[in-house]
Each structure stands twice: as C-alpha cells, then as structure tokens.
Amino acid sequence: SMYCTETDCRHDDACSRTCPVPRRVGDVPIVPGEVGTGRYALARTVPPAIRGKRGVIVYGHGVFCAGESFPETFDSLASIERSCLSRYRELVGG
C-alpha cells in the first residue's frame, strides 16, 4: 500500500507515517495508523479518512470498512481487497 517510486525522499525512514503524498487504491485512501494516542494513532487517522467512503486501507493494519449492514460492509471489504490484488498484479506484471 505504500508503493513509491521516490528514491531520494526525506521521509524514507518513516514513510508509512509521515509521507505527505496522498495515496489511494482506486477511490480508497491509504492512511497511516499506529496503536496509541499519538498524532498518527488509528483514532486520529481513520475517522476523517473513512467519512463518506466505503473504507480505508491503514498501512500496516489492513482494510477498515463501514456500512449500514454487515453484508454491505463485507461487500466493501471484498471489493477493496480485489482492487488491491488487481493493483498488485499490475505492479508486478502478473
């Protein structure tokens, strides 16, 4: 989820947390998320990113989804996972 072509980046050591480049897989944002209450805590990064969307991908944790029902939410999860697999195959040429 943090595929990047930058070779000389000042965020290299903490790319998953501090990269300023917005990342997405299709319409799904990719956000940082750490356990705890710090600046990059899940409680701070996920709510604004998921608002009005079917889900978000949290770097190092996976897909988080929300919906009106379990079937709707599960469908979103499965769809996002398929999108990730498709993107991965594009990147590796498979």
KOLDOSE-689691 format. One record per residue (C-alpha): residue number from 1; residue in one letter; z, y, x. Coordinates in nm, 3 decimals, decimal comma. Example, Ala and Ser with C-alpha at 12.3 -4.5 7.8 and 13.67 -1.06 7.14 Angstrom:
2
+-----+---+---------+---------+---------+
!   k ! r !      up !   north !    east !
+-----+---+---------+---------+---------+
!   1 ! a !   0,780 !  -0,450 !   1,230 !
!   2 ! s !   0,714 !  -0,106 !   1,367 !
+-----+---+---------+---------+---------+
END
This chain:
94
+-----+---+---------+---------+---------+
!   k ! r !      up !   north !    east !
+-----+---+---------+---------+---------+
!   1 ! s !   0,000 !   0,000 !   0,000 !
!   2 ! m !   0,028 !   0,230 !   0,299 !
!   3 ! y !  -0,315 !   0,156 !   0,443 !
!   4 ! c !  -0,401 !   0,454 !   0,658 !
!   5 ! t !  -0,684 !   0,534 !   0,895 !
!   6 ! e !  -0,495 !   0,808 !   1,081 !
!   7 ! t !  -0,441 !   0,712 !   1,445 !
!   8 ! d !  -0,251 !   1,018 !   1,568 !
!   9 ! c !  -0,003 !   1,107 !   1,295 !
!  10 ! r !   0,331 !   1,282 !   1,339 !
!  11 ! h !   0,472 !   1,071 !   1,054 !
!  12 ! d !   0,386 !   0,742 !   1,225 !
!  13 ! d !   0,746 !   0,623 !   1,271 !
!  14 ! a !   0,840 !   0,694 !   0,910 !
!  15 ! c !   0,505 !   0,682 !   0,735 !
!  16 ! s !   0,635 !   0,484 !   0,439 !
!  17 ! r !   0,888 !   0,759 !   0,365 !
!  18 ! t !   0,752 !   1,091 !   0,483 !
!  19 ! c !   0,373 !   1,077 !   0,470 !
!  20 ! p !   0,253 !   1,389 !   0,285 !
!  21 ! v !  -0,076 !   1,227 !   0,177 !
!  22 ! p !  -0,067 !   1,119 !  -0,190 !
!  23 ! r !  -0,166 !   0,752 !  -0,216 !
!  24 ! r !  -0,289 !   0,556 !  -0,514 !
!  25 ! v !  -0,439 !   0,227 !  -0,615 !
!  26 ! g !  -0,669 !   0,329 !  -0,896 !
!  27 ! d !  -0,459 !   0,551 !  -1,123 !
!  28 ! v !  -0,127 !   0,412 !  -0,996 !
!  29 ! p !   0,071 !   0,625 !  -0,749 !
!  30 ! i !   0,233 !   0,476 !  -0,440 !
!  31 ! v !   0,571 !   0,629 !  -0,360 !
!  32 ! p !   0,850 !   0,573 !  -0,107 !
!  33 ! g !   1,174 !   0,420 !  -0,221 !
!  34 ! e !   1,496 !   0,339 !  -0,044 !
!  35 ! v !   1,821 !   0,195 !  -0,167 !
!  36 ! g !   2,095 !   0,455 !  -0,195 !
!  37 ! t !   2,106 !   0,817 !  -0,300 !
!  38 ! g !   1,915 !   0,997 !  -0,025 !
!  39 ! r !   1,601 !   1,207 !  -0,051 !
!  40 ! y !   1,375 !   0,901 !  -0,071 !
!  41 ! a !   1,600 !   0,691 !  -0,295 !
!  42 ! l !   1,437 !   0,491 !  -0,575 !
!  43 ! a !   1,630 !   0,700 !  -0,828 !
!  44 ! r !   1,462 !   1,014 !  -0,692 !
!  45 ! t !   1,107 !   0,894 !  -0,626 !
!  46 ! v !   1,028 !   0,657 !  -0,914 !
!  47 ! p !   1,116 !   0,860 !  -1,229 !
!  48 ! p !   0,887 !   1,158 !  -1,160 !
!  49 ! a !   0,607 !   0,930 !  -1,038 !
!  50 ! i !   0,615 !   0,693 !  -1,337 !
!  51 ! r !   0,647 !   0,961 !  -1,606 !
!  52 ! g !   0,342 !   0,934 !  -1,830 !
!  53 ! k !   0,194 !   0,645 !  -1,633 !
!  54 ! r !   0,186 !   0,270 !  -1,679 !
!  55 ! g !   0,358 !   0,207 !  -1,347 !
!  56 ! v !   0,409 !   0,293 !  -0,982 !
!  57 ! i !   0,397 !   0,099 !  -0,658 !
!  58 ! v !   0,705 !   0,151 !  -0,444 !
!  59 ! y !   0,633 !   0,097 !  -0,077 !
!  60 ! g !   0,836 !  -0,198 !   0,048 !
!  61 ! h !   0,953 !  -0,297 !  -0,300 !
!  62 ! g !   0,655 !  -0,362 !  -0,526 !
!  63 ! v !   0,538 !  -0,262 !  -0,870 !
!  64 ! f !   0,762 !  -0,086 !  -1,122 !
!  65 ! c !   0,635 !  -0,059 !  -1,480 !
!  66 ! a !   0,746 !   0,088 !  -1,810 !
!  67 ! g !   0,620 !   0,037 !  -2,163 !
!  68 ! e !   0,707 !   0,023 !  -2,529 !
!  69 ! s !   0,738 !  -0,357 !  -2,529 !
!  70 ! f !   0,769 !  -0,645 !  -2,287 !
!  71 ! p !   0,409 !  -0,764 !  -2,346 !
!  72 ! e !   0,273 !  -0,412 !  -2,285 !
!  73 ! t !   0,482 !  -0,373 !  -1,970 !
!  74 ! f !   0,388 !  -0,717 !  -1,839 !
!  75 ! d !   0,019 !  -0,647 !  -1,903 !
!  76 ! s !   0,053 !  -0,329 !  -1,697 !
!  77 ! l !   0,222 !  -0,521 !  -1,417 !
!  78 ! a !  -0,050 !  -0,788 !  -1,413 !
!  79 ! s !  -0,326 !  -0,526 !  -1,424 !
!  80 ! i !  -0,177 !  -0,330 !  -1,134 !
!  81 ! e !  -0,135 !  -0,648 !  -0,930 !
!  82 ! r !  -0,502 !  -0,736 !  -0,993 !
!  83 ! s !  -0,605 !  -0,385 !  -0,884 !
!  84 ! c !  -0,405 !  -0,426 !  -0,564 !
!  85 ! l !  -0,565 !  -0,762 !  -0,492 !
!  86 ! s !  -0,910 !  -0,616 !  -0,553 !
!  87 ! r !  -0,838 !  -0,322 !  -0,321 !
!  88 ! y !  -0,704 !  -0,559 !  -0,054 !
!  89 ! r !  -1,021 !  -0,767 !  -0,073 !
!  90 ! e !  -1,231 !  -0,451 !  -0,033 !
!  91 ! l !  -1,037 !  -0,358 !   0,279 !
!  92 ! v !  -1,061 !  -0,699 !   0,445 !
!  93 ! g !  -1,415 !  -0,765 !   0,332 !
!  94 ! g !  -1,337 !  -1,067 !   0,118 !
+-----+---+---------+---------+---------+
END
